[in-house]
């Protein structure tokens, strides 16, 4: 394992000392340094490295523990938990993965989770969306069509999916939106070159089919259209030769 407290250790600035410690330690753990099962350095060493008080450090450790990344043990120290015990629905944990070089398995599991949740959410939205929510969903399709670059397209795309989750009316789905955000960021990082105008039009048309099905209260069609949109994103990351699901 690399020297965890080496000069190059990431302590990028955050809005607070607490956030700086959480970000620095969390990002390092997700990147595998220190690895699962390893003990973190002692409180004194970490407090000195980050330039924070013991109180700030303890609160940061509580936050990391809540994310499933570490577990404190009396008279033993704080140990990094196995990767499969991390809270992968936590937005920070997901985005820390993108700070490194996520494996193909990470992206595959990410899209599999989307496939498990989003089509059903679209079907619920078709049954439960209010008139205002239907309008909001359509507005985000229009914003996608009006996007001037891929970053703006992805931002509008994320808001579209957020609106669908909202229209589904299930509070548990709100925890899933981070999965969509990371998936869309992965398109910016891994798909190359930037989609051509006809590809952007096809992406927008796919989202339009979801919006139209929701407006028509057609749950089955909304679910199918959402599956198609997720499959298009998958193909942009992996190509057409690797099936999804």
N, C-alpha and C positions, 0 to 999 in steps of 0.2 A: 504494500500500500504506500502511496506517496505520502510525504510528510504533510499531515493535515494542517499544521500551523505554519507552513512554509510562507515565504514572503509573498508569493503570488496568490495566496488564498483569497477568494472573492469576498470582499467586504464592501461591495458597491453601495452607494448612498441610498438611503430610504428616507421616508418622511419622519422617522423616529428611530431612536436607538433600538427599541424593541423590534421594529420592522427590519432594521439592518441585520440584527442577529438572526431573526427568523429566516430572512431571505438568504443570508450567507450560509448558514448551517443547512437549511432545507435544500438549497440548490446543490450544495456539495454532496449531501447524502444521496439525492436522486441521481447524481452523476457517478455515484459509486465510490466516493472518497470522503469519509471512510465507508467501507462496504458493510453489507448486512451482517449483523452479528458482532461487529466491532464495538469496542467501548470508545465513547467520546473522550477527549482530554478532560482533565479535571476543571472544576468551576474556576479556580484561580487562573489557570492558563487561558481559558476561554474569555474570561472577563478582561484579562490583560490584552488579549489579541484584538478584541472588539472595542476596547476602551470603554466598557460599560460597568455599571455596578453589579454586585451579586443579585440584587433585587430584580434588575432588568433581565439578567441572564436567566433567573429562575422563571420569570413570567414567559420568556421566550421558549424555554424548555417545555412549559405547560402547553403552549400553542403547538409546538412540534409533536408533543405526545398526543394531543387531540387529533392531529392529522394522521396518526398512526405510524409516524416515522421513528419515534424513539420510545423507550420505556425506562424509567428510572428505577434503580434497585438500591435499597438501603445498604450501605457499607460495601457496595459493589461499584456503583457508578451508573451512568446513563448509556444504554446500549442501543445500537441501531437495530430496528426490527426487520424481519424478513420482508422482502419486497411485496409478497402477496398479502401482507397485513396492512399495507398503506391504504389510506383513503383516496382511491383514485377518482372519486367524485369531487374532491376538493380542488377548487380552481387553481390555487397556487401549486399544488403538487403536479397537476397536469401541465401547467405552463412551465414549470421547472424542467419537465422532461424535454420540452422544446428548446431549452437553453443548451442542451447537449446534442447528441446525435442519436435520436430515438431509433430503435431497431424496427425492422419491418414487422415483427411480432407486435410491437406497441401499436403501430398504425392499424394492423389487422384487427386487433382486439378492440381498438377504438371504434372502427367502422362496424364491427359486429354488434357492439353495444348500441350504436345509433340505430342499426337495423332492428334491434330488439325493442326499442322504445318509440322511435319517431313515427313509424307508420301507424301504430295504434293511437298515438297522440293526434295524428291528422284525422283519423276516423272519429275520435271523440270530438274534435273541433267541428267536424261536419255536422255532428248531432247537437252540439251545445253552444256554438258560437253565436254571440249577439250580432245584431246588424252593425254595431260600431266595430266589433272585433273583425267581422268580415271585411269591412272597409279598411281597417288598419292593415290586415294581411295584404290586401290588394295594393295599398299605398307602398308597401315595401317591395312588391314586385315592380311597381313603377319606378321606385328609387334604384332598383337593380338595373333596370333598362337605361336609366339616366346616368349611371355611374361613368365617370371619365377615366378610371383606371382600375386595375385589379384590386387594389386595397379598398377603394370605395365600394366596389362590387361585393367584396367579401363582408364588409361592414353592413351593407344593406341586406345581404344574404343572412347574416347572423340575426339581424333584427326580424327578418321574416320568420325564421324558425322560432325565435323567442315569442313572436306573436301567435304562432300556431300552438305552442305550449300553453300560453296564457288562455287561449280560446278553449283548450281542452279542459280547463277548469280543475285540474288535479294538482294539488300543492306539491306532491312528490316529484312531479316532472320538473319543477323549478331547479332542482338539484342537478338535472341532466344537461342544462344548457351549456355548461362548461365543456362538455364533451363535444358539442357542436362547434364551439369557438375554437377549440384546439384542432379539430378536424379541418376547419376552414383555414386556419393558420398554416396547417400542414400543406394545403394546396399552394399557398404562397411560397413555401419553402421548397417543396419537392417537385411541383409540376413546372415544366419548362418546355418551351418558352411560354410567355404570357399568351393566354388564349386569343385566337383570332376573332374578328368581329362575328363571324358566323357561329363560332363556338360559344361566344358570350350570348348570342341570340338564342341558341339552343338551350343554354343553361337557364336563361330567363323564361323561355317557353315551358321548360319543365316545372319551374316554380309556379308559372301561371296555371298549369293544369291542376296543381294542388289547390291553388286559390279558387279556381272555378268549381272544383269538386266540393270544396267546403261551402262555397256560396250556394251550390245546388243541393246541399244536405245529402250528398252521396258518399257515405262512409267508405264503401268498398273501393270506389274510384279514388278517393283521397288517399287511402292506404297504398294503393298500387302506384299512384303518382309519386308519393313520398319515397317508396322503395326505388323507383326509377331515378330520382334525384340523388339518393345516396349512392346508387350504383355508378352514376356519372362521376361523382366525386372520387369514388374508389378507383375508377379507370384513369382519372387524371393523376392519381398517385402511383398506381401500380401498372398501368397499361391495360389493354384489353385481354391479354392472355392469361390473367390470373383471376379466377372467378371469386366473387364475394359470397360468403355464407355457404 
